[in-house]
Amino acid sequence: ESISGRVEKKQIVATQQYNHSEFGEIETKSIPRIKKIAGPHLEKSWHEIPHVTQHDEADINQLEQLRLDLKKSYAKDGISLSILPFIIMAVCKLLREFPDFNSSLDEKNSALIHKKYINIGFAANTDQGLMVPVIKDADQKSLKEISLELVRLSDDARSGKIKINDLQGGTFTISSLGGFGGVGFTPIINPPEVAILGVARAQIRPIMIKGKFLPRLILPLSLSYDHRVIDGVGGIQFTSALKELLENPESYLSEEISVG
């Protein structure tokens, strides 16, 4: 047995026997059920999948103006229109163009399973922890239909009424944590999916345009993917294409723009 191996074992034992109360007052709280379920799943993903995270930024000034233009009409249907439905629609378009991102790896048969359907999971914050409801056939839904699904599934998750079917069948996940802050993060892939998009808080920054610094709303994007399925070139092609769509909403939201 190597010296490093003995040291590692000693460290593990020391951690297990550590008495925190020796150094001050402590409080022990139970881990919520959802986190107990999700924890091993995430640990398995992190240890078994070679993660690569590609970071990029998108200037969403035009997209934000479109959102503001539509917000009042959506409010009549009880929808507080966020940026997430716009991102979901852009991702759906790209998953048709980059099918490897909408696949699962069949390790036993050394094969890649391309899915003809697109089901988008999204991270929903609840009192018990993060849950990932799934919008089925998201690519076939309009912006308003996606927005309504987000409201319904989020409400069901927070109230504990969500059905197991609404938490299954995802092909790609988006974790949008911008509402809580942060400038970026590294999301963990949600198996059997092979990629996940992390979205942080958009911030106004001075950007040089035609020799002048102008205030622009910049959205940080972080794409984690399974390096066994997708290489670095594929990752940057996806994030570059996503950036292009978000910065030019007329290229994929023509109907919404005409309504707005």
Steps between C-alpha positions, in 0.01 A plus 500: 500500500634842405569779750239722329246219534564467875477879545169509309353224717618677815338825386169325431496338845592831664212674325253231603603521866522878515322648801395852399356579843852507644544845348165659585125468496344309210153421369414187302226525238357227279571520128171560309362195318549652153868567571541146632365369170691743278832480684609149393376566146713815471801335665480211254477746210801701619718193553402299192452766231799699374356851525614792287343844550498756220434863605369781282298821519210636298392861451125473564399865463261425213364192673436690821312771308283230341433351842393838635275557198323168559494510879178700536296274270636187671410639843133477398545121496671502840848461350793696638706475182865422568793452263490120543227422240701689237809296586302175487375581150853579382634176650224297334598640162866413560430146619361428153822629346729331756335161568791369711391744772156336501631148542594237758807280509444123484829387652416129487457503122742788430219693334342844511121521531369803311153601617250633249310677778618801703406513868655788692564470873540816708622554854218609733579622851280357776511500880635145483771580244536514124269289286515453122153496341490417129317683220404225255527566124624851570603548137136473396377765739467876458659754732174541689446124531852456638442789743177340624673164544775668702240655730303176540797274562671749734182539707452122518864450606481761776168371632615138498225400255724429203454160334790263446435510124573874503847430639597235243592478133721808471744519209678826593497711817522876558597627843412869514624647829517861389221600733724414795812678375845381402716557194534136394514142624582146386177296475515121546357285219168330575539138371395341271529840330839604361485878544360775721486877458565730795365856485619761753382856565499745210686822578537835327858550388676757280569341161704661221280540190625698201758683710264587787433335834128428528303343786392149397320223685736201503384146584761244622460147361670181623460177303618176663520195277615137499842497335450139391217616274585863418844646440617856558424609145142375529462679834616836372293463182190452715567795731594723204178408321299562818665838545412588138133409550462686829664811354274486192157397629335574164681193365289260706217706653345655191143423611549645849666812356208560261255465788710725722 
